[in-house]
Amino acid sequence: RRTEEGFLNMKACDDGLKIGNVTLSSRLILGSGKYPSMEIMTEALAVSGCQMVTVAVGRVDLENRSEKNLLDFIDRKRYHILPNTAGAYTAEDAIRLARLARAAGLSDLVKLEVIGDPKTLLPDTMALFEATVVLVKEGFTVMPYTNDDPIMAKKLEDAGAACVMPLAGPIGSGRGIQNRLHLQFILEAVSCPVI
């Protein structure tokens, strides 16, 4: 639904955001990358009020437990870990990263990313759809990062995605929402949450 602050489409907004079997009172999902230090990340998480933190599975050494890694700095009792498949350029790579996250005990939730272009970081929506179908069949709660295309958003929802996460502007540009009309079309096209 549309609010004065912008675009939101969350089931039972007053009760929080429900994605799969996770309900959050905070709608802010914070990333865990690009902080100057783990201590600054920890502080940012604490002051933000978020309850969910994305973690790029491919950038965490899940096997070497002799040294601390990113996951050691995230309080699992306080935050839901949202593994993401950042860095995947094929459906197969994204599926492998999601399975790795599950096997490591991180979550059945997955922010599914399949990048189609290294310069713009725009999604490869065909590979994204393919990976969504596979992971939904395997019982994952799939949160696909897609472009601002209402047709693809509906196809992802029909494939079982728990929500859709359309890009609103060029990644890393700081330009904010660039195409409000496409986001409005997506809100009208799907009944799942739009993040």
N, C-alpha and C positions, 0 to 999 in steps of 0.2 A: 504494500500500500504506500501511498505517497504521504509524506509528512511535511510540515513547514521547514524542517531542517534539511530535507533532501529526500532521497529515495530509500525506502526500507520495505522489505517484504518478509516479515517474520511471523510465523505462526504464533499466536498468543503473545504479542509483543510485551504486554504487561507482565507476563509470566516468564519472560526471558526468551532466549533463542534456543530452540530444540533442534539438534542435528543428530539423527539416529537415536541412540539411547542416552545422549548427553544433553543436559539442559544447563544453560549458562545464564546467569543474571546479567553479566556484562556482555555486551555485543562486540567488544573490542577483542580482536585476535592479533596478538603481537608476534613479530618475527624474532628469531634468535640470532640472526646473522648481522654482520657489519658493525658490531660494537667494538670500541677500542680495547675493551677488556671484558672478562667474564664478570667482574665485580660491577661494572657499569651496566651490563645486561641485567644482572640480578636486581640492581636498584631500579632500572627502568621498568622491569616487570612488576616490581612491588608498588611503585608509585602510580602505575598506569591503571590499576584496578582490573586488569584483564584476568581471565581464568583459563585461557587457552593460548598455547605457545606453539608456533610452527617450528619444526626442526627438519632441516634438509638431510635426509637419511644418507645420501651419498657423500656427505661431507663430514660424517661422524664415523670414527673407527669403532665399530661395535664389537670387534673381536679382542682388541688389546685393552684389557681391563687393568693392566699394571700401571697405566697412567690415567690421570683424570681427563675426561673429555667434556664437551658441552653439556651432556645430560647430567653430569655430576653437579652442575650449578643451577639446575632447575628443580625446584621442590615439587615432586610428583604428588604430594598430598595437597598442594595448593593449586597446581596448574594441570590441566589436561594437555598432554602432548599431542600435537597434530603433526604426524610425520608428513613430509611432502617429498615429492619425487623431483625436486629441482635438479636440473642438469640432465634430465632424460630427454633424448631427441628421438626416441622410437617408443612405440607402445610396449615392446618387449622390455626395454630398459625400465620404463615406468612400472610395469607389472613386477619385475624383479625387485625393484626398490621397495614397493609396497609389501611384497612378501617378506623381504628382509626385515622391515620394520615390525611386522607382525611376529615373525619368528624371534625377534629380539625382545618381545614383550612390550613394545611401545604402545600399540593401539590397533584396533580394527578400523579406526578412522584413517582416512588418507586424503590429503590435499593433492589431487592428481594434476600433475603438470607434465605436458609433453610439448617441448619447445620446437617450433618449426623454423625459426630464424634466429641465429645467434646475435645479430645486430639489434633487432627490435625486441627480441624475446617474445614475439607473438606466438600464440599456440598453434600447433598442428592439430586442427580440430578433427581431422579424420582419424589420426592415431589416438587422439584423446578419447574419441567415441569408442574405438576398438578396445582400448584399455579399460574404459568404464564398463563395458559389457562383460569382459572377463572378470574384473574384480568384484562387480556386483554379484555375479554367479558364485564367487568364492566367499561371499559373506562379508565383504568389506563395506563400510559406510563411506561412499565415494563423494568427495567434494571437488568437482572438476573446475580448474582454472581454464576459462574459455575466453573467446573474444566476445564482443558485444553484439552478437548475432542472435536475434530471438528464435530463429528457426533451429539453430544448433542447441540453444538452451532448452527448447522443448524436446528435441531428440534425446538430449542427455537425461532430462527428467524422465522421459518415457523408458529409457534404458535402465532406470533405477537409481540415478544419482539422488543423493539426499538433499542436495542444494545445487545451485550453480553460482560460480564465482566469476562473473564477467569482468574483464579489464575495463576500467573506466577512463584510463588515459595511458599514454606511453610509460612503461615501467622506468622508474628512476628519473622521470622528467620533472617531477614536482609540479606538473601542470594541472593536477586535479581532474575532475570529470570533464571530458571533452565532448561527449555525445549523450546528453541527457535524453534525447528522443529515443535512441536505441535502448537505453536502460528502461525507459517507460514501456517500450514495446515488450521487453523481456518480462517485466512485472505483469503485464497483461497476458503473456503467453503461458506462464508457468504458475503452478500453485505451490511449488516447493520454495523454501527460503532462497532469496537472492542476496548474496553477500558481496 
